[in-house]
Amino acid sequence: MANGSEDQSADNNGKEARLAGGRRRTRRRPESEAAPRLSNAVSEARDSVSTLLEEWRDMVEDHPWKALGVALGAGYVVGGGLLTAFTGRLLFGGLRIGFRLAALPLVREELIGLFETVSERGRGETERRHQ
Amino acid sequence: MDTSELGSTVRDLQDKVEDQVKGVSRRMQSASERVVDLVKEHPAAALATAFAVGYLIARVARRS
């Protein structure tokens, strides 16, 4: 009986030792694999951030006004100005100015034609008087 | 006032207005070139300033 219990305890000790070894192994394995994985992820993230910054700089150099407008609009939206009366006024004012600008060439042509006819009539009258 | 005098007055006025418009457009162009140079030299600062200006405008618009 005593031998049996000793064998059992020895078996238990062996199992515990194996388990502990396994735990150690399972703990060691991710540490050894995680370091290069982490460094790879960090380097990839760094590369993607640097390419993003380069693209962003190129975009700003190519279209500076557009970039400024986008930044201004983003600030306006973040500041909560999107759903305000000021936005409505801006939109309606922009539409009004757009319509006026679209109508301006027509009005200008009409005015230039009117001035030309007036000046030609004036010239004709002065020539008649001289004659 | 004679019609010929009216025509010459209108032409003078047109010339003056054209000169003024040209002057204003020249000034605007030089200012825009300056802004573009500034943005190209300091892109982050320029965009951060534009963002801050937009934010401030929104805050003022919300209050009023």
N, CA and C atoms of all chains as a GROMACS GRO file, in nm:
protein
  585
    1MET      N    1   0.083  -0.121   0.000
    1MET     CA    2   0.000   0.000   0.000
    1MET      C    3   0.086   0.125   0.000
    2ALA      N    4   0.188   0.118   0.088
    2ALA     CA    5   0.277   0.233   0.097
    2ALA      C    6   0.346   0.258  -0.034
    3ASN      N    7   0.387   0.148  -0.098
    3ASN     CA    8   0.454   0.164  -0.227
    3ASN      C    9   0.362   0.227  -0.330
    4GLY      N   10   0.236   0.180  -0.323
    4GLY     CA   11   0.137   0.237  -0.418
    4GLY      C   12   0.120   0.386  -0.399
    5SER      N   13   0.111   0.428  -0.272
    5SER     CA   14   0.092   0.572  -0.248
    5SER      C   15   0.216   0.651  -0.287
    6GLU      N   16   0.334   0.589  -0.264
    6GLU     CA   17   0.458   0.659  -0.305
    6GLU      C   18   0.463   0.675  -0.456
    7ASP      N   19   0.422   0.564  -0.526
    7ASP     CA   20   0.420   0.571  -0.673
    7ASP      C   21   0.326   0.681  -0.723
    8GLN      N   22   0.209   0.685  -0.653
    8GLN     CA   23   0.110   0.786  -0.695
    8GLN      C   24   0.163   0.928  -0.675
    9SER      N   25   0.227   0.947  -0.558
    9SER     CA   26   0.280   1.081  -0.531
    9SER      C   27   0.392   1.115  -0.629
   10ALA      N   28   0.473   1.014  -0.662
   10ALA     CA   29   0.580   1.037  -0.760
   10ALA      C   30   0.521   1.074  -0.896
   11ASP      N   31   0.413   0.998  -0.931
   11ASP     CA   32   0.344   1.029  -1.059
   11ASP      C   33   0.291   1.172  -1.060
   12ASN      N   34   0.228   1.206  -0.943
   12ASN     CA   35   0.173   1.342  -0.933
   12ASN      C   36   0.282   1.446  -0.947
   13ASN      N   37   0.396   1.419  -0.878
   13ASN     CA   38   0.507   1.515  -0.887
   13ASN      C   39   0.555   1.529  -1.031
   14GLY      N   40   0.562   1.412  -1.099
   14GLY     CA   41   0.606   1.416  -1.240
   14GLY      C   42   0.511   1.494  -1.326
   15LYS      N   43   0.378   1.472  -1.301
   15LYS     CA   44   0.277   1.546  -1.380
   15LYS      C   45   0.290   1.696  -1.356
   16GLU      N   46   0.306   1.731  -1.225
   16GLU     CA   47   0.317   1.874  -1.192
   16GLU      C   48   0.438   1.937  -1.260
   17ALA      N   49   0.548   1.858  -1.253
   17ALA     CA   50   0.672   1.908  -1.314
   17ALA      C   51   0.653   1.928  -1.464
   18ARG      N   52   0.584   1.826  -1.525
   18ARG     CA   53   0.561   1.837  -1.670
   18ARG      C   54   0.472   1.958  -1.703
   19LEU      N   55   0.367   1.972  -1.616
   19LEU     CA   56   0.276   2.086  -1.636
   19LEU      C   57   0.349   2.219  -1.624
   20ALA      N   58   0.434   2.227  -1.519
   20ALA     CA   59   0.509   2.350  -1.498
   20ALA      C   60   0.600   2.377  -1.616
   21GLY      N   61   0.664   2.267  -1.664
   21GLY     CA   62   0.752   2.283  -1.781
   21GLY      C   63   0.674   2.329  -1.901
   22GLY      N   64   0.556   2.264  -1.914
   22GLY     CA   65   0.470   2.304  -2.027
   22GLY      C   66   0.432   2.449  -2.017
   23ARG      N   67   0.394   2.490  -1.894
   23ARG     CA   68   0.355   2.631  -1.876
   23ARG      C   69   0.470   2.724  -1.912
   24ARG      N   70   0.590   2.680  -1.861
   24ARG     CA   71   0.706   2.763  -1.890
   24ARG      C   72   0.727   2.774  -2.040
   25ARG      N   73   0.715   2.648  -2.103
   25ARG     CA   74   0.737   2.647  -2.248
   25ARG      C   75   0.633   2.735  -2.319
   26THR      N   76   0.504   2.716  -2.272
   26THR     CA   77   0.399   2.795  -2.339
   26THR      C   78   0.417   2.944  -2.310
   27ARG      N   79   0.472   2.975  -2.194
   27ARG     CA   80   0.497   3.117  -2.167
   27ARG      C   81   0.615   3.168  -2.249
   28ARG      N   82   0.718   3.084  -2.258
   28ARG     CA   83   0.838   3.130  -2.328
   28ARG      C   84   0.812   3.147  -2.478
   29ARG      N   85   0.734   3.053  -2.533
   29ARG     CA   86   0.716   3.054  -2.678
   29ARG      C   87   0.658   3.189  -2.730
   30PRO      N   88   0.544   3.236  -2.670
   30PRO     CA   89   0.491   3.363  -2.721
   30PRO      C   90   0.586   3.479  -2.702
   31GLU      N   91   0.662   3.477  -2.590
   31GLU     CA   92   0.757   3.587  -2.569
   31GLU      C   93   0.860   3.591  -2.679
   32SER      N   94   0.910   3.469  -2.713
   32SER     CA   95   1.015   3.465  -2.814
   32SER      C   96   0.958   3.500  -2.953
   33GLU      N   97   0.827   3.462  -2.976
   33GLU     CA   98   0.769   3.492  -3.106
   33GLU      C   99   0.708   3.631  -3.111
   34ALA      N  100   0.666   3.681  -2.994
   34ALA     CA  101   0.596   3.810  -2.991
   34ALA      C  102   0.690   3.925  -3.020
   35ALA      N  103   0.814   3.913  -2.978
   35ALA     CA  104   0.907   4.026  -2.996
   35ALA      C  105   0.928   4.061  -3.144
   36PRO      N  106   0.962   3.963  -3.229
   36PRO     CA  107   0.977   4.001  -3.371
   36PRO      C  108   0.846   4.044  -3.436
   37ARG      N  109   0.734   3.976  -3.390
   37ARG     CA  110   0.604   4.015  -3.446
   37ARG      C  111   0.573   4.161  -3.413
   38LEU      N  112   0.598   4.196  -3.285
   38LEU     CA  113   0.572   4.331  -3.240
   38LEU      C  114   0.659   4.432  -3.315
   39SER      N  115   0.788   4.392  -3.331
   39SER     CA  116   0.877   4.486  -3.400
   39SER      C  117   0.835   4.502  -3.547
   40ASN      N  118   0.790   4.389  -3.607
   40ASN     CA  119   0.740   4.398  -3.745
   40ASN      C  120   0.618   4.490  -3.754
   41ALA      N  121   0.526   4.471  -3.658
   41ALA     CA  122   0.405   4.554  -3.660
   41ALA      C  123   0.438   4.700  -3.641
   42VAL      N  124   0.534   4.725  -3.551
   42VAL     CA  125   0.573   4.865  -3.526
   42VAL      C  126   0.636   4.926  -3.651
   43SER      N  127   0.725   4.847  -3.717
   43SER     CA  128   0.791   4.901  -3.836
   43SER      C  129   0.689   4.924  -3.949
   44GLU      N  130   0.592   4.829  -3.962
   44GLU     CA  131   0.488   4.846  -4.064
   44GLU      C  132   0.404   4.971  -4.036
   45ALA      N  133   0.370   4.988  -3.908
   45ALA     CA  134   0.290   5.106  -3.871
   45ALA      C  135   0.369   5.233  -3.900
   46ARG      N  136   0.500   5.229  -3.869
   46ARG     CA  137   0.584   5.347  -3.894
   46ARG      C  138   0.589   5.378  -4.044
   47ASP      N  139   0.606   5.271  -4.125
   47ASP     CA  140   0.610   5.290  -4.271
   47ASP      C  141   0.480   5.349  -4.323
   48SER      N  142   0.367   5.293  -4.274
   48SER     CA  143   0.238   5.342  -4.324
   48SER      C  144   0.216   5.487  -4.282
   49VAL      N  145   0.258   5.522  -4.161
   49VAL     CA  146   0.242   5.661  -4.116
   49VAL      C  147   0.330   5.754  -4.199
   50SER      N  148   0.454   5.708  -4.229
   50SER     CA  149   0.543   5.795  -4.308
   50SER      C  150   0.491   5.813  -4.450
   51THR      N  151   0.437   5.704  -4.511
   51THR     CA  152   0.380   5.718  -4.646
   51THR      C  153   0.257   5.808  -4.645
   52LEU      N  154   0.177   5.794  -4.538
   52LEU     CA  155   0.058   5.880  -4.525
   52LEU      C  156   0.099   6.026  -4.515
   53LEU      N  157   0.205   6.053  -4.436
   53LEU     CA  158   0.252   6.191  -4.421
   53LEU      C  159   0.306   6.246  -4.553
   54GLU      N  160   0.379   6.159  -4.627
   54GLU     CA  161   0.432   6.203  -4.757
   54GLU      C  162   0.319   6.236  -4.855
   55GLU      N  163   0.218   6.146  -4.858
   55GLU     CA  164   0.103   6.171  -4.946
   55GLU      C  165   0.032   6.300  -4.909
   56TRP      N  166   0.018   6.320  -4.778
   56TRP     CA  167  -0.048   6.439  -4.726
   56TRP      C  168   0.030   6.565  -4.765
   57ARG      N  169   0.165   6.558  -4.753
   57ARG     CA  170   0.247   6.673  -4.791
   57ARG      C  171   0.236   6.702  -4.940
   58ASP      N  172   0.238   6.595  -5.021
   58ASP     CA  173   0.222   6.611  -5.166
   58ASP      C  174   0.089   6.677  -5.199
   59MET      N  175  -0.017   6.630  -5.130
   59MET     CA  176  -0.151   6.685  -5.153
   59MET      C  177  -0.154   6.833  -5.117
   60VAL      N  178  -0.091   6.869  -5.004
   60VAL     CA  179  -0.089   7.009  -4.962
   60VAL      C  180  -0.010   7.093  -5.061
   61GLU      N  181   0.102   7.039  -5.112
   61GLU     CA  182   0.182   7.115  -5.209
   61GLU      C  183   0.109   7.131  -5.343
   62ASP      N  184   0.036   7.027  -5.383
   62ASP     CA  185  -0.036   7.034  -5.511
   62ASP      C  186  -0.160   7.123  -5.502
   63HIS      N  187  -0.235   7.109  -5.395
   63HIS     CA  188  -0.361   7.185  -5.380
   63HIS      C  189  -0.364   7.252  -5.243
   64PRO      N  190  -0.287   7.363  -5.226
   64PRO     CA  191  -0.282   7.427  -5.093
   64PRO      C  192  -0.414   7.487  -5.049
   65TRP      N  193  -0.488   7.548  -5.143
   65TRP     CA  194  -0.615   7.610  -5.106
   65TRP      C  195  -0.717   7.505  -5.066
   66LYS      N  196  -0.716   7.394  -5.141
   66LYS     CA  197  -0.809   7.285  -5.110
   66LYS      C  198  -0.781   7.229  -4.970
   67ALA      N  199  -0.652   7.212  -4.940
   67ALA     CA  200  -0.613   7.157  -4.809
   67ALA      C  201  -0.656   7.252  -4.698
   68LEU      N  202  -0.636   7.383  -4.721
   68LEU     CA  203  -0.677   7.482  -4.620
   68LEU      C  204  -0.829   7.478  -4.601
   69GLY      N  205  -0.901   7.467  -4.711
   69GLY     CA  206  -1.047   7.461  -4.703
   69GLY      C  207  -1.095   7.338  -4.628
   70VAL      N  208  -1.030   7.226  -4.656
   70VAL     CA  209  -1.068   7.102  -4.587
   70VAL      C  210  -1.041   7.114  -4.438
   71ALA      N  211  -0.926   7.173  -4.402
   71ALA     CA  212  -0.892   7.189  -4.260
   71ALA      C  213  -0.991   7.284  -4.192
   72LEU      N  214  -1.025   7.393  -4.262
   72LEU     CA  215  -1.121   7.490  -4.208
   72LEU      C  216  -1.258   7.424  -4.188
   73GLY      N  217  -1.301   7.346  -4.290
   73GLY     CA  218  -1.429   7.277  -4.280
   73GLY      C  219  -1.430   7.174  -4.169
   74ALA      N  220  -1.319   7.103  -4.155
   74ALA     CA  221  -1.311   7.002  -4.048
   74ALA      C  222  -1.321   7.070  -3.911
   75GLY      N  223  -1.252   7.182  -3.895
   75GLY     CA  224  -1.260   7.257  -3.769
   75GLY      C  225  -1.401   7.306  -3.743
   76TYR      N  226  -1.467   7.350  -3.849
   76TYR     CA  227  -1.605   7.402  -3.836
   76TYR      C  228  -1.699   7.290  -3.793
   77VAL      N  229  -1.682   7.172  -3.856
   77VAL     CA  230  -1.770   7.059  -3.822
   77VAL      C  231  -1.741   7.011  -3.679
   78VAL      N  232  -1.613   7.001  -3.644
   78VAL     CA  233  -1.576   6.955  -3.509
   78VAL      C  234  -1.626   7.054  -3.404
   79GLY      N  235  -1.622   7.182  -3.439
   79GLY     CA  236  -1.669   7.284  -3.346
   79GLY      C  237  -1.821   7.286  -3.330
   80GLY      N  238  -1.891   7.207  -3.411
   80GLY     CA  239  -2.037   7.197  -3.399
   80GLY      C  240  -2.111   7.306  -3.472
   81GLY      N  241  -2.052   7.357  -3.577
   81GLY     CA  242  -2.116   7.467  -3.648
   81GLY      C  243  -2.201   7.424  -3.766
   82LEU      N  244  -2.208   7.292  -3.787
   82LEU     CA  245  -2.278   7.243  -3.907
   82LEU      C  246  -2.428   7.272  -3.902
   83LEU      N  247  -2.489   7.247  -3.786
   83LEU     CA  248  -2.634   7.263  -3.776
   83LEU      C  249  -2.669   7.395  -3.708
   84THR      N  250  -2.616   7.504  -3.762
   84THR     CA  251  -2.646   7.636  -3.706
   84THR      C  252  -2.709   7.724  -3.814
   85ALA      N  253  -2.766   7.836  -3.768
   85ALA     CA  254  -2.828   7.929  -3.863
   85ALA      C  255  -2.722   7.991  -3.955
   86PHE      N  256  -2.600   8.004  -3.900
   86PHE     CA  257  -2.491   8.063  -3.979
   86PHE      C  258  -2.463   7.980  -4.104
   87THR      N  259  -2.468   7.846  -4.091
   87THR     CA  260  -2.446   7.758  -4.206
   87THR      C  261  -2.553   7.782  -4.313
   88GLY      N  262  -2.680   7.794  -4.267
   88GLY     CA  263  -2.787   7.822  -4.362
   88GLY      C  264  -2.768   7.953  -4.433
   89ARG      N  265  -2.728   8.056  -4.355
   89ARG     CA  266  -2.703   8.187  -4.416
   89ARG      C  267  -2.592   8.180  -4.518
   90LEU      N  268  -2.484   8.104  -4.480
   90LEU     CA  269  -2.370   8.089  -4.573
   90LEU      C  270  -2.414   8.021  -4.702
   91LEU      N  271  -2.493   7.914  -4.688
   91LEU     CA  272  -2.537   7.839  -4.806
   91LEU      C  273  -2.623   7.925  -4.897
   92PHE      N  274  -2.723   7.994  -4.835
   92PHE     CA  275  -2.812   8.077  -4.916
   92PHE      C  276  -2.737   8.194  -4.979
   93GLY      N  277  -2.643   8.253  -4.900
   93GLY     CA  278  -2.562   8.362  -4.954
   93GLY      C  279  -2.478   8.315  -5.071
   94GLY      N  280  -2.420   8.196  -5.057
   94GLY     CA  281  -2.339   8.140  -5.166
   94GLY      C  282  -2.421   8.115  -5.291
   95LEU      N  283  -2.542   8.063  -5.270
   95LEU     CA  284  -2.630   8.038  -5.385
   95LEU      C  285  -2.667   8.169  -5.455
   96ARG      N  286  -2.697   8.271  -5.372
   96ARG     CA  287  -2.735   8.401  -5.429
   96ARG      C  288  -2.620   8.459  -5.511
   97ILE      N  289  -2.498   8.452  -5.452
   97ILE     CA  290  -2.381   8.506  -5.523
   97ILE      C  291  -2.356   8.426  -5.652
   98GLY      N  292  -2.377   8.295  -5.644
   98GLY     CA  293  -2.357   8.211  -5.762
   98GLY      C  294  -2.452   8.249  -5.874
   99PHE      N  295  -2.580   8.270  -5.838
   99PHE     CA  296  -2.678   8.311  -5.940
   99PHE      C  297  -2.642   8.446  -6.000
  100ARG      N  298  -2.598   8.538  -5.912
  100ARG     CA  299  -2.564   8.672  -5.961
  100ARG      C  300  -2.445   8.664  -6.055
  101LEU      N  301  -2.344   8.584  -6.017
  101LEU     CA  302  -2.226   8.570  -6.102
  101LEU      C  303  -2.262   8.507  -6.236
  102ALA      N  304  -2.358   8.415  -6.232
  102ALA     CA  305  -2.401   8.351  -6.357
  102ALA      C  306  -2.474   8.452  -6.446
  103ALA      N  307  -2.546   8.545  -6.381
  103ALA     CA  308  -2.624   8.642  -6.460
  103ALA      C  309  -2.539   8.762  -6.501
  104LEU      N  310  -2.424   8.783  -6.436
  104LEU     CA  311  -2.342   8.902  -6.461
  104LEU      C  312  -2.296   8.916  -6.606
  105PRO      N  313  -2.245   8.810  -6.672
  105PRO     CA  314  -2.201   8.826  -6.812
  105PRO      C  315  -2.312   8.874  -6.903
  106LEU      N  316  -2.435   8.825  -6.881
  106LEU     CA  317  -2.548   8.868  -6.964
  106LEU      C  318  -2.574   9.018  -6.947
  107VAL      N  319  -2.575   9.063  -6.820
  107VAL     CA  320  -2.600   9.204  -6.790
  107VAL      C  321  -2.489   9.290  -6.848
  108ARG      N  322  -2.363   9.243  -6.835
  108ARG     CA  323  -2.249   9.319  -6.885
  108ARG      C  324  -2.258   9.337  -7.037
  109GLU      N  325  -2.290   9.228  -7.105
  109GLU     CA  326  -2.303   9.236  -7.251
  109GLU      C  327  -2.410   9.336  -7.292
  110GLU      N  328  -2.522   9.333  -7.220
  110GLU     CA  329  -2.631   9.425  -7.250
  110GLU      C  330  -2.586   9.569  -7.230
  111LEU      N  331  -2.516   9.595  -7.116
  111LEU     CA  332  -2.471   9.731  -7.085
  111LEU      C  333  -2.370   9.779  -7.189
  112ILE      N  334  -2.274   9.692  -7.226
  112ILE     CA  335  -2.172   9.730  -7.324
  112ILE      C  336  -2.240   9.764  -7.458
  113GLY      N  337  -2.339   9.682  -7.498
  113GLY     CA  338  -2.412   9.709  -7.621
  113GLY      C  339  -2.483   9.843  -7.616
  114LEU      N  340  -2.544   9.873  -7.498
  114LEU     CA  341  -2.614  10.000  -7.481
  114LEU      C  342  -2.517  10.119  -7.493
  115PHE      N  343  -2.400  10.108  -7.424
  115PHE     CA  344  -2.301  10.216  -7.429
  115PHE      C  345  -2.249  10.236  -7.570
  116GLU      N  346  -2.226  10.126  -7.642
  116GLU     CA  347  -2.177  10.136  -7.779
  116GLU      C  348  -2.276  10.207  -7.869
  117THR      N  349  -2.404  10.170  -7.854
  117THR     CA  350  -2.506  10.237  -7.939
  117THR      C  351  -2.515  10.384  -7.904
  118VAL      N  352  -2.505  10.417  -7.773
  118VAL     CA  353  -2.511  10.558  -7.732
  118VAL      C  354  -2.394  10.635  -7.789
  119SER      N  355  -2.273  10.579  -7.780
  119SER     CA  356  -2.155  10.650  -7.830
  119SER      C  357  -2.158  10.664  -7.982
  120GLU      N  358  -2.207  10.561  -8.052
  120GLU     CA  359  -2.217  10.570  -8.199
  120GLU      C  360  -2.318  10.677  -8.241
  121ARG      N  361  -2.430  10.684  -8.169
  121ARG     CA  362  -2.530  10.787  -8.199
  121ARG      C  363  -2.470  10.926  -8.178
  122GLY      N  364  -2.396  10.939  -8.066
  122GLY     CA  365  -2.331  11.067  -8.034
  122GLY      C  366  -2.236  11.108  -8.144
  123ARG      N  367  -2.155  11.013  -8.190
  123ARG     CA  368  -2.059  11.043  -8.298
  123ARG      C  369  -2.132  11.087  -8.425
  124GLY      N  370  -2.239  11.013  -8.456
  124GLY     CA  371  -2.317  11.045  -8.575
  124GLY      C  372  -2.374  11.185  -8.569
  125GLU      N  373  -2.425  11.222  -8.452
  125GLU     CA  374  -2.484  11.356  -8.435
  125GLU      C  375  -2.380  11.465  -8.448
  126THR      N  376  -2.263  11.444  -8.386
  126THR     CA  377  -2.157  11.547  -8.395
  126THR      C  378  -2.107  11.561  -8.539
  127GLU      N  379  -2.097  11.447  -8.611
  127GLU     CA  380  -2.055  11.454  -8.752
  127GLU      C  381  -2.157  11.532  -8.835
  128ARG      N  382  -2.286  11.508  -8.810
  128ARG     CA  383  -2.391  11.579  -8.883
  128ARG      C  384  -2.382  11.730  -8.856
  129ARG      N  385  -2.358  11.765  -8.727
  129ARG     CA  386  -2.348  11.906  -8.692
  129ARG      C  387  -2.231  11.973  -8.763
  130HIS      N  388  -2.117  11.901  -8.768
  130HIS     CA  389  -1.998  11.957  -8.834
  130HIS      C  390  -2.023  11.979  -8.982
  131GLN      N  391  -2.099  11.885  -9.042
  131GLN     CA  392  -2.127  11.898  -9.185
  131GLN      C  393  -2.222  12.017  -9.207
  132MET      N  394  -2.626  11.804  -7.138
  132MET     CA  395  -2.505  11.726  -7.170
  132MET      C  396  -2.523  11.656  -7.305
  133ASP      N  397  -2.422  11.670  -7.390
  133ASP     CA  398  -2.426  11.609  -7.523
  133ASP      C  399  -2.407  11.458  -7.512
  134THR      N  400  -2.460  11.386  -7.612
  134THR     CA  401  -2.445  11.239  -7.606
  134THR      C  402  -2.300  11.196  -7.624
  135SER      N  403  -2.223  11.276  -7.704
  135SER     CA  404  -2.081  11.242  -7.722
  135SER      C  405  -2.004  11.262  -7.591
  136GLU      N  406  -2.041  11.370  -7.518
  136GLU     CA  407  -1.978  11.394  -7.387
  136GLU      C  408  -2.013  11.280  -7.292
  137LEU      N  409  -2.139  11.239  -7.298
  137LEU     CA  410  -2.183  11.127  -7.212
  137LEU      C  411  -2.103  11.001  -7.244
  138GLY      N  412  -2.084  10.978  -7.376
  138GLY     CA  413  -2.007  10.861  -7.417
  138GLY      C  414  -1.864  10.866  -7.367
  139SER      N  415  -1.801  10.985  -7.378
  139SER     CA  416  -1.661  10.998  -7.333
  139SER      C  417  -1.652  10.983  -7.181
  140THR      N  418  -1.752  11.040  -7.111
  140THR     CA  419  -1.754  11.026  -6.964
  140THR      C  420  -1.768  10.878  -6.924
  141VAL      N  421  -1.853  10.810  -6.996
  141VAL     CA  422  -1.874  10.668  -6.968
  141VAL      C  423  -1.745  10.590  -6.993
  142ARG      N  424  -1.674  10.626  -7.103
  142ARG     CA  425  -1.547  10.558  -7.132
  142ARG      C  426  -1.442  10.585  -7.026
  143ASP      N  427  -1.435  10.713  -6.983
  143ASP     CA  428  -1.340  10.747  -6.876
  143ASP      C  429  -1.370  10.667  -6.750
  144LEU      N  430  -1.498  10.662  -6.719
  144LEU     CA  431  -1.540  10.588  -6.599
  144LEU      C  432  -1.504  10.440  -6.613
  145GLN      N  433  -1.526  10.389  -6.733
  145GLN     CA  434  -1.496  10.246  -6.759
  145GLN      C  435  -1.346  10.220  -6.742
  146ASP      N  436  -1.264  10.315  -6.797
  146ASP     CA  437  -1.118  10.300  -6.784
  146ASP      C  438  -1.075  10.302  -6.638
  147LYS      N  439  -1.134  10.397  -6.563
  147LYS     CA  440  -1.098  10.408  -6.420
  147LYS      C  441  -1.134  10.280  -6.346
  148VAL      N  442  -1.256  10.232  -6.370
  148VAL     CA  443  -1.302  10.110  -6.302
  148VAL      C  444  -1.215   9.991  -6.341
  149GLU      N  445  -1.179   9.985  -6.470
  149GLU     CA  446  -1.092   9.875  -6.516
  149GLU      C  447  -0.958   9.878  -6.445
  150ASP      N  448  -0.900  10.002  -6.434
  150ASP     CA  449  -0.771  10.016  -6.365
  150ASP      C  450  -0.782   9.970  -6.220
  151GLN      N  451  -0.890  10.014  -6.155
  151GLN     CA  452  -0.907   9.976  -6.014
  151GLN      C  453  -0.924   9.826  -5.999
  152VAL      N  454  -1.004   9.768  -6.088
  152VAL     CA  455  -1.026   9.622  -6.082
  152VAL      C  456  -0.895   9.547  -6.105
  153LYS      N  457  -0.816   9.597  -6.202
  153LYS     CA  458  -0.687   9.533  -6.230
  153LYS      C  459  -0.594   9.541  -6.109
  154GLY      N  460  -0.593   9.661  -6.045
  154GLY     CA  461  -0.509   9.679  -5.926
  154GLY      C  462  -0.549   9.583  -5.814
  155VAL      N  463  -0.680   9.573  -5.791
  155VAL     CA  464  -0.731   9.484  -5.685
  155VAL      C  465  -0.697   9.340  -5.716
  156SER      N  466  -0.714   9.301  -5.844
  156SER     CA  467  -0.686   9.161  -5.880
  156SER      C  468  -0.538   9.129  -5.866
  157ARG      N  469  -0.451   9.231  -5.901
  157ARG     CA  470  -0.306   9.211  -5.884
  157ARG      C  471  -0.271   9.189  -5.737
  158ARG      N  472  -0.330   9.276  -5.652
  158ARG     CA  473  -0.304   9.262  -5.506
  158ARG      C  474  -0.352   9.127  -5.454
  159MET      N  475  -0.470   9.086  -5.499
  159MET     CA  476  -0.526   8.956  -5.456
  159MET      C  477  -0.435   8.842  -5.499
  160GLN      N  478  -0.384   8.853  -5.622
  160GLN     CA  479  -0.299   8.747  -5.675
  160GLN      C  480  -0.170   8.736  -5.593
  161SER      N  481  -0.111   8.853  -5.560
  161SER     CA  482   0.014   8.848  -5.484
  161SER      C  483  -0.011   8.794  -5.343
  162ALA      N  484  -0.126   8.831  -5.284
  162ALA     CA  485  -0.160   8.780  -5.150
  162ALA      C  486  -0.181   8.629  -5.155
  163SER      N  487  -0.247   8.583  -5.260
  163SER     CA  488  -0.272   8.438  -5.271
  163SER      C  489  -0.142   8.361  -5.292
  164GLU      N  490  -0.048   8.422  -5.371
  164GLU     CA  491   0.083   8.357  -5.388
  164GLU      C  492   0.158   8.348  -5.256
  165ARG      N  493   0.147   8.458  -5.176
  165ARG     CA  494   0.213   8.457  -5.046
  165ARG      C  495   0.156   8.347  -4.956
  166VAL      N  496   0.023   8.334  -4.957
  166VAL     CA  497  -0.043   8.231  -4.875
  166VAL      C  498   0.001   8.091  -4.920
  167VAL      N  499   0.007   8.072  -5.053
  167VAL     CA  500   0.046   7.940  -5.106
  167VAL      C  501   0.189   7.907  -5.063
  168ASP      N  502   0.279   8.008  -5.072
  168ASP     CA  503   0.418   7.985  -5.030
  168ASP      C  504   0.424   7.948  -4.882
  169LEU      N  505   0.346   8.021  -4.802
  169LEU     CA  506   0.344   7.996  -4.657
  169LEU      C  507   0.296   7.854  -4.627
  170VAL      N  508   0.190   7.813  -4.697
  170VAL     CA  509   0.134   7.678  -4.675
  170VAL      C  510   0.235   7.572  -4.716
  171LYS      N  511   0.308   7.597  -4.827
  171LYS     CA  512   0.406   7.498  -4.872
  171LYS      C  513   0.525   7.489  -4.778
  172GLU      N  514   0.563   7.605  -4.719
  172GLU     CA  515   0.677   7.604  -4.626
  172GLU      C  516   0.641   7.541  -4.493
  173HIS      N  517   0.523   7.575  -4.440
  173HIS     CA  518   0.482   7.523  -4.309
  173HIS      C  519   0.343   7.460  -4.322
  174PRO      N  520   0.334   7.340  -4.379
  174PRO     CA  521   0.200   7.281  -4.403
  174PRO      C  522   0.124   7.248  -4.275
  175ALA      N  523   0.194   7.191  -4.177
  175ALA     CA  524   0.125   7.149  -4.055
  175ALA      C  525   0.070   7.269  -3.979
  176ALA      N  526   0.153   7.372  -3.969
  176ALA     CA  527   0.110   7.492  -3.895
  176ALA      C  528  -0.006   7.560  -3.967
  177ALA      N  529   0.002   7.565  -4.100
  177ALA     CA  530  -0.104   7.630  -4.177
  177ALA      C  531  -0.235   7.555  -4.162
  178LEU      N  532  -0.229   7.422  -4.172
  178LEU     CA  533  -0.353   7.344  -4.161
  178LEU      C  534  -0.409   7.349  -4.019
  179ALA      N  535  -0.318   7.348  -3.920
  179ALA     CA  536  -0.366   7.358  -3.780
  179ALA      C  537  -0.432   7.493  -3.757
  180THR      N  538  -0.375   7.598  -3.815
  180THR     CA  539  -0.435   7.731  -3.800
  180THR      C  540  -0.573   7.736  -3.867
  181ALA      N  541  -0.582   7.678  -3.987
  181ALA     CA  542  -0.711   7.676  -4.058
  181ALA      C  543  -0.814   7.598  -3.976
  182PHE      N  544  -0.772   7.486  -3.920
  182PHE     CA  545  -0.862   7.405  -3.836
  182PHE      C  546  -0.910   7.487  -3.716
  183ALA      N  547  -0.815   7.556  -3.651
  183ALA     CA  548  -0.850   7.635  -3.533
  183ALA      C  549  -0.946   7.749  -3.570
  184VAL      N  550  -0.921   7.810  -3.686
  184VAL     CA  551  -1.009   7.919  -3.730
  184VAL      C  552  -1.151   7.866  -3.756
  185GLY      N  553  -1.159   7.750  -3.822
  185GLY     CA  554  -1.290   7.688  -3.845
  185GLY      C  555  -1.361   7.655  -3.716
  186TYR      N  556  -1.285   7.603  -3.620
  186TYR     CA  557  -1.342   7.568  -3.489
  186TYR      C  558  -1.397   7.693  -3.419
  187LEU      N  559  -1.316   7.800  -3.422
  187LEU     CA  560  -1.358   7.924  -3.356
  187LEU      C  561  -1.483   7.983  -3.423
  188ILE      N  562  -1.486   7.979  -3.556
  188ILE     CA  563  -1.603   8.031  -3.629
  188ILE      C  564  -1.728   7.952  -3.587
  189ALA      N  565  -1.711   7.819  -3.576
  189ALA     CA  566  -1.825   7.735  -3.536
  189ALA      C  567  -1.871   7.769  -3.395
  190ARG      N  568  -1.776   7.791  -3.305
  190ARG     CA  569  -1.813   7.824  -3.166
  190ARG      C  570  -1.889   7.956  -3.161
  191VAL      N  571  -1.839   8.055  -3.236
  191VAL     CA  572  -1.906   8.185  -3.239
  191VAL      C  573  -2.045   8.171  -3.302
  192ALA      N  574  -2.055   8.089  -3.408
  192ALA     CA  575  -2.185   8.070  -3.475
  192ALA      C  576  -2.283   8.000  -3.382
  193ARG      N  577  -2.234   7.909  -3.299
  193ARG     CA  578  -2.324   7.840  -3.206
  193ARG      C  579  -2.376   7.933  -3.098
  194ARG      N  580  -2.288   8.025  -3.054
  194ARG     CA  581  -2.330   8.118  -2.947
  194ARG      C  582  -2.434   8.216  -2.997
  195SER      N  583  -2.412   8.265  -3.119
  195SER     CA  584  -2.502   8.371  -3.168
  195SER      C  585  -2.633   8.311  -3.218
   0.00000   0.00000   0.00000
